[in-house]
Amino acid sequence: MNITFPKENLQKAINVLQKVSQNKTSSNLPGAIYITTKGSQVELQGNDFELGIKLTVDADITEPGTLVVGSRYFQELIRKLPGSTITLNKPEDSNSLKITSGSSEFNLVTLHPDEFSLVEQIHDENHVNIDTADMKELIDLTNYAAATDEDRPVFAGALLEINESDVTMVATDTHRMAVKKISIQEPATTPLRAVIPTKTLAEVSRLMPTDNPTMINIIWNRTQIVFMFESIYIISRLIEGTYPEYEKVIPSQFDSSAIIDRKEFAGAVDRVSLLAKDISYNVIRYDWSENKVVLSSQNSEIGMAKEEIETEFKGTPFTISFNGRYISDILRHSTGEKIHLYLKQNGPVVIRQDNNPNYTYVVTPVRTN
């Protein structure tokens, strides 16, 4: 193999594979990158079995071939090489890869291609096309609400539900839940209800173009899902298990409602959280009354914090406590001027944005003595 890349092209390709090529691809093969020539282009792959990514890049191919190289030193070298072009040269009968760029030359030991588990290519009739900007919003407004531990795998993913033109993504850790809905122009011919690992969705969001939105093609079967956009192909396992009926979690009746300035509310929550009573729950008390809400927290070893914010409040005044981090999370993922809260005494709060009516966030209260 002898191929020459513009450094920018190879660097971007390696950045795409960065997360998935860090893990072990088998019990005896370290994180690795698979590189092979395909016609006039070069294909690169990374695979950790839960998530596989492959992509094609343009290069000048003098001699076709295939190689597998350990990702750790290869990634660092490519990033630090001085020249504008990088040449990879590996003789067919050698296990050494020569990397040259400008006046620099390095040799890395390669791995046997047969030891690398290739990224699986699936072809299925189940597919749908979604605008990448819409897909990114679906992920970014929900994925953060999923559980971070693996004790209950189904909650360590987000539910993607597709029914004709309606697309919904839901994530919950059982204490809070985020739901985002969109409509697509071309209806899906097959319905989908699948739980996707948060790691997969984070990678899809990271890699999708933001400056030039395009369409993302989603393909699925019973156990796997594929995301394709530009020259990138991402395949992931689906999480087994039954996702809860999320619509039943959203209250339909409320005792009170409030409208608050988003930036003012976010600042108050952030400051009061500094003195939260219990660091694991970050408990903030909310005293709701006719024209204001008072946020407070107390720590016997540090002191007490209190903030007062004007609100448009309707209903019966009452007191309730929430995990401050759960409230600050939704405020960080909001963009409108106002936040709308729908409240029940001793029940969950429903939070919506004034500029995003198809986005719902639910937080259960913290019981305090």
Secondary structure, 3 states (H helix, E strand, C coil): CEEEEEHHHHHHHHHHHCCCCCCCCECCECCEEEEEEECCEEEEEEECCCEEEEEEEECEEEECCEEEEEHHHHHHHHHHCCCCEEEEECCCCCCEEEEEECCEEEEEEEECHHHCCCCCCCCCCCEEEEEHHHHHHHHHCCHHHCCCCCCCHHHHEEEEEEECCEEEEEEECCCEEEEEEEECCCCCCCCEEEEEEHHHHHHHHHHCCCCCCCEEEEEECCCEEEEEECCEEEEEECCCCCCCCHHHHCCCCCCEEEEEEHHHHHHHHHHHHCCCCCCCCCEEEEEECCCEEEEEEEECCCEEEEEEEECEEEECCEEEEEEHHHHHHHHHCCCCCEEEEEECCCCCEEEEECCEEEEEEEECCCCCC
